[in-house]
Amino acid sequence: MPPATMQSASAPATILIIDDDASVRMGLKALLEDEGFYVMDASSGPEGLSMFATSPPDLVLVDLAMPDMNGRDVVRHLHSADPLVPVIVVSGTGVLEDAVGTLRDGAWDYVAKPIADTAGFVRLIRRALERAALIAENTAYSNGLEQMVRQRTAELEAASSRLHTTLFATVESLSKLTNLKDAYTEAHQCRVAIIATTIGEVLGYEGERLDGLRVAATLHDIGKLCIPSEFLTKPRGLDHHEMAFLRQHPQFGYEILADIPFPSPVADIVLQHHERLDGSGYPAGLRGDAILAEARIIAVADVLEAICSHRPYRPALPLSYAMSEIESGMGTLFCPQAAGVCLDLVRSDDPRLHAFLSTAS
């Protein structure tokens, strides 16, 4: 059955509820049917997996603490069967490790029971269905493109121009996916791409290498698709465990992009964009020249944009403060060439950075 955004009014999205508590199932079923969804329910993991196999739903809601088969095992089976079907865990355990574990197992999001904000819960479901539809469309488009390239190998020159255009269209689509999780991330990636590409141009990047830098900068935070929404929009600083999980987003981004045949090492650049020259960065603690030059450029652009942007936990900080942070980290945290070019561009009010400078304080 196709995702909700692709269905007609006569074929509403189907949601499968797997929960051993009958009152919870009935409450969720009534809520979702009132919202126009078609709802199936199962009282155990094995029953839910059987229903999933025989009547595939568009989205699954799963409890964690159930007899016969716990919710994490159910999530793993569902993800293995079809990773494109959104699975949202609805649980009353309230343990952060449980939330993190289910996301690693393949869940798309985690909601605590009892559900206080039912309207927000319904919005979360609709966003998950929309995201699934976009991913399905993008996957189908990518598969079609790969088939076309194989069929037209003999026409490589003509096909390469189309591939270049399609590549950037695909990159833009991937970047827009992050907006379904966190509106800030998409805008942040776009601004970082402008800054990083301009630095690259000054450093002499051109052609395929400049394109690779632009693509990597546009997608550098795509790994945040795997981070719980509440972490990205939390109105105060994250605690130690939440920050440790957030710091895995470069690895998640690498895993999302690693199998896409970009002409440049885009996935590796995304993986390294939080590394620092002195080894204090993450996820691998790389030092100096072990960090790709493109990743060193994006690191500078990322810090400049992030400091000057409003975040849920703090207002935007002055541009002068961001420049001071970059200047103090030159040679220790940041590549001195990339940082120096960045500071010169900002000081000269370079017109290529107008889209960023006009919004920075």
C-alpha positions in Angstrom: 0.0 0.0 0.0 1.5 3.4 -0.9 2.2 6.1 1.7 -0.5 8.4 2.8 0.6 11.4 0.7 0.2 9.3 -2.5 -3.3 7.9 -1.6 -6.7 9.0 -2.7 -9.4 10.1 -0.3 -11.0 6.6 -0.7 -7.8 4.8 0.4 -6.5 6.3 3.7 -3.2 5.5 5.1 -3.1 2.2 7.1 -1.6 2.2 10.6 -0.8 -1.0 12.5 -0.8 -0.8 16.3 1.1 -3.5 18.2 0.5 -3.3 22.0 -0.5 -5.9 24.6 -2.7 -3.3 26.5 -6.2 -3.4 25.0 -7.1 0.0 26.4 -4.1 1.6 24.8 -4.9 0.0 21.5 -8.5 1.0 21.6 -7.6 4.6 22.6 -5.0 5.0 19.8 -7.4 3.4 17.3 -10.2 5.8 18.1 -7.9 8.8 17.9 -6.4 7.8 14.6 -9.7 6.7 13.0 -11.1 10.1 13.9 -8.1 11.6 11.9 -9.1 9.6 8.8 -6.6 6.7 9.1 -7.4 3.0 8.6 -6.2 1.2 11.7 -5.3 -2.4 12.4 -4.3 -3.7 15.8 -2.4 -6.6 17.3 -2.0 -7.7 20.9 1.4 -9.2 20.6 4.6 -9.0 18.6 4.1 -12.3 16.7 0.5 -11.3 15.8 1.7 -7.9 14.6 4.4 -9.3 12.4 2.0 -11.8 10.9 -0.4 -8.9 10.1 2.5 -6.8 8.7 3.4 -9.7 6.3 -0.1 -10.4 5.1 -1.5 -6.8 5.0 1.4 -4.4 4.8 0.6 -1.1 6.6 1.9 2.4 5.8 3.1 3.0 9.4 3.5 0.9 12.6 3.1 1.9 16.3 4.9 -0.5 18.6 5.0 -0.8 22.4 8.3 -2.0 24.1 7.2 -4.0 27.1 5.2 -6.9 25.7 5.1 -10.7 26.5 6.2 -13.3 23.9 8.3 -10.8 22.0 9.6 -7.5 23.3 9.2 -4.3 21.2 12.9 -4.0 20.2 12.8 -7.5 18.6 9.6 -6.4 16.8 11.3 -3.2 15.6 14.3 -5.2 14.3 12.0 -7.7 12.4 10.0 -4.8 10.9 13.1 -2.9 9.8 14.5 -6.1 8.2 11.3 -6.8 6.4 10.8 -3.2 5.0 13.0 -0.4 6.3 10.9 2.2 4.3 7.8 1.6 6.5 8.0 4.1 9.4 8.0 2.5 12.8 7.3 4.7 15.8 7.8 3.3 19.3 5.1 4.3 21.8 6.3 3.3 25.2 5.9 4.1 28.9 9.4 3.0 30.0 10.7 6.5 30.0 14.3 5.3 29.8 16.7 7.2 27.4 18.6 4.0 26.7 15.4 2.4 25.4 14.8 5.3 23.1 18.3 5.3 21.7 18.3 1.5 21.4 15.0 1.4 19.4 16.4 4.1 17.0 19.5 2.0 16.4 17.2 -1.0 15.7 15.4 0.9 13.0 12.6 2.9 14.6 11.9 6.3 13.1 10.9 8.0 16.3 10.0 7.5 20.0 7.0 8.8 21.9 6.4 8.4 25.6 3.2 7.1 27.1 0.8 8.4 28.2 0.5 10.7 25.2 -0.2 14.2 26.5 -0.2 16.1 23.2 -2.4 14.1 20.9 -2.4 16.8 18.2 1.4 16.7 18.2 1.4 12.9 18.0 -0.9 13.0 15.0 1.4 15.6 13.3 4.4 13.4 14.0 2.6 10.5 12.3 1.7 12.6 9.2 5.3 13.9 9.0 6.6 10.3 9.1 4.3 9.3 6.3 5.3 12.3 4.2 9.0 11.5 4.8 8.4 7.8 3.8 6.7 9.0 0.6 9.6 11.3 -0.3 12.2 8.5 0.4 10.2 6.1 -1.8 9.9 8.6 -4.6 13.7 9.4 -4.4 14.6 5.6 -4.3 12.4 4.9 -7.3 13.9 7.9 -9.1 17.4 6.8 -8.3 16.8 3.3 -9.4 15.3 4.5 -12.7 18.3 6.8 -13.2 20.8 4.0 -12.6 19.0 1.8 -15.1 19.1 4.6 -17.6 22.8 5.1 -17.1 23.5 1.4 -17.6 21.4 1.4 -20.8 23.2 4.4 -22.3 26.8 3.6 -21.5 27.6 4.1 -25.1 26.3 7.7 -24.9 28.5 8.6 -21.9 29.2 12.2 -23.0 25.5 13.2 -23.4 24.5 11.2 -20.3 27.1 12.9 -18.1 25.4 16.2 -18.5 22.1 14.8 -17.5 23.7 13.0 -14.6 25.3 16.1 -13.3 21.9 17.9 -13.3 20.1 14.9 -11.8 22.8 14.6 -9.1 22.2 18.1 -7.8 18.4 17.6 -8.0 18.8 14.5 -5.9 21.1 16.3 -3.4 18.5 19.1 -3.1 15.8 16.5 -2.4 17.9 14.8 0.3 18.7 18.1 1.9 15.0 19.0 2.0 14.3 15.7 3.8 15.9 17.1 6.9 13.3 19.8 7.0 10.7 17.2 8.0 12.8 16.5 11.1 14.1 20.0 11.9 13.5 23.1 9.9 16.8 24.7 11.1 19.0 22.0 9.7 17.9 22.4 6.0 18.5 26.2 6.2 21.8 25.7 8.1 23.0 23.2 5.4 22.2 25.6 2.6 24.0 28.5 4.3 27.0 26.4 5.1 27.1 25.3 1.4 27.3 28.9 0.3 30.1 29.7 2.7 32.1 26.6 2.1 31.8 26.8 -1.7 33.0 30.4 -1.6 36.0 29.5 0.5 36.7 26.7 -1.9 36.6 29.0 -4.9 39.1 31.4 -3.3 41.4 28.4 -2.5 41.3 27.4 -6.2 38.8 24.6 -6.2 37.0 24.1 -9.5 35.1 21.6 -11.5 34.4 18.2 -9.9 36.2 19.1 -6.7 34.2 22.2 -6.2 31.0 20.3 -6.9 32.0 17.7 -4.4 32.6 20.3 -1.7 29.2 21.9 -2.5 27.4 18.6 -2.3 29.1 17.6 0.9 28.3 20.9 2.5 24.7 20.7 1.4 24.3 17.3 3.0 26.8 17.6 6.0 24.1 17.3 8.7 21.8 14.7 6.9 22.7 12.3 9.6 20.4 14.3 11.9 17.5 12.4 10.2 18.5 9.6 12.6 18.4 11.8 15.7 15.2 12.0 17.8 13.2 15.2 17.1 13.2 16.2 20.7 17.0 16.3 20.8 17.1 18.8 17.9 14.4 21.1 19.2 15.2 20.9 23.0 14.9 24.4 24.5 17.9 23.9 26.7 21.3 22.2 26.4 21.5 18.5 26.0 22.7 16.2 28.8 25.8 14.0 28.5 23.9 11.0 27.1 21.9 13.1 24.6 25.0 14.9 23.4 26.9 11.6 23.0 24.0 10.3 20.7 23.8 13.6 18.8 27.6 13.3 18.1 26.9 10.2 16.1 25.2 12.2 13.3 28.4 12.4 11.1 28.5 8.5 11.2 24.8 8.3 10.4 25.3 10.7 7.5 28.2 8.6 6.2 26.0 5.5 6.3 23.2 7.3 4.4 25.5 8.5 1.7 28.2 5.8 1.5 26.5 3.8 -1.3 25.7 6.7 -3.5 28.2 6.9 -6.4 29.2 10.5 -6.1 32.3 11.4 -8.2 33.9 12.9 -5.0 34.3 11.4 -1.5 31.2 13.1 -0.3 30.4 10.5 2.4 33.9 10.7 3.9 33.8 14.5 3.9 30.4 14.4 5.8 31.9 11.9 8.2 34.8 14.2 9.0 33.2 17.6 9.2 33.4 17.7 13.0 37.0 16.6 13.2 39.6 19.2 14.4 43.3 19.6 13.6 44.4 18.9 17.2 42.5 15.6 17.4 39.8 17.0 19.7 36.9 16.5 17.2 34.7 13.6 16.5 33.8 10.9 15.7 37.3 9.5 15.1 39.6 12.2 16.7 41.5 12.6 13.4 44.4 15.1 13.3 45.9 17.4 10.8 46.3 16.1 7.2 44.3 12.9 8.1 41.3 15.2 7.8 40.2 15.8 4.2 40.7 19.4 3.0 37.0 19.7 2.1 36.0 18.6 5.6 38.3 21.2 7.1 36.6 23.9 5.0 33.1 22.8 6.0 34.2 22.7 9.6 35.0 26.5 9.5 31.8 27.3 7.5 29.7 25.2 9.9 31.0 27.0 13.0 30.5 30.4 11.5 26.9 29.7 10.5 25.9 27.9 13.6 27.1 30.6 16.0 25.2 33.3 14.1 21.9 31.4 14.0 19.0 31.2 16.4 18.8 27.8 18.1 16.0 26.5 20.4 18.4 26.7 23.4 19.9 30.2 22.7 19.5 33.3 20.5 21.9 34.0 17.6 25.3 35.3 18.7 27.1 38.3 17.0 29.0 37.8 13.8 32.0 39.3 15.6 31.9 36.6 18.2 31.9 33.9 15.5 34.9 35.5 13.8 36.7 35.7 17.2 36.1 32.0 17.8 37.4 31.0 14.4 40.4 33.3 14.7 41.3 31.9 18.1 41.1 28.3 16.8 43.3 28.9 13.6 46.0 26.3 13.5 44.7 24.3 16.5 41.1 23.5 15.7 40.7 24.9 12.2 42.7 24.8 9.0 44.5 28.2 8.9 44.1 28.6 5.2 40.4 27.9 5.2 39.8 30.0 8.4 41.9 32.9 7.0 40.0 33.0 3.7 36.7 32.8 5.6 37.6 35.7 7.9 38.8 37.8 4.9 35.5 37.1 3.0 33.4 38.2 6.0 35.5 41.3 6.6 35.3 42.4 2.9 31.5 41.8 2.9 32.0 39.5 -0.1 28.9 39.6 -2.3 29.0 35.8 -2.7 28.1 35.6 1.0 25.3 38.1 0.9 22.6 35.5 1.6 24.4 34.6 4.8 25.7 38.0 5.9 22.3 39.7 5.4 20.9 37.4 8.1 23.9 37.3 10.5 24.0 39.8 13.3 
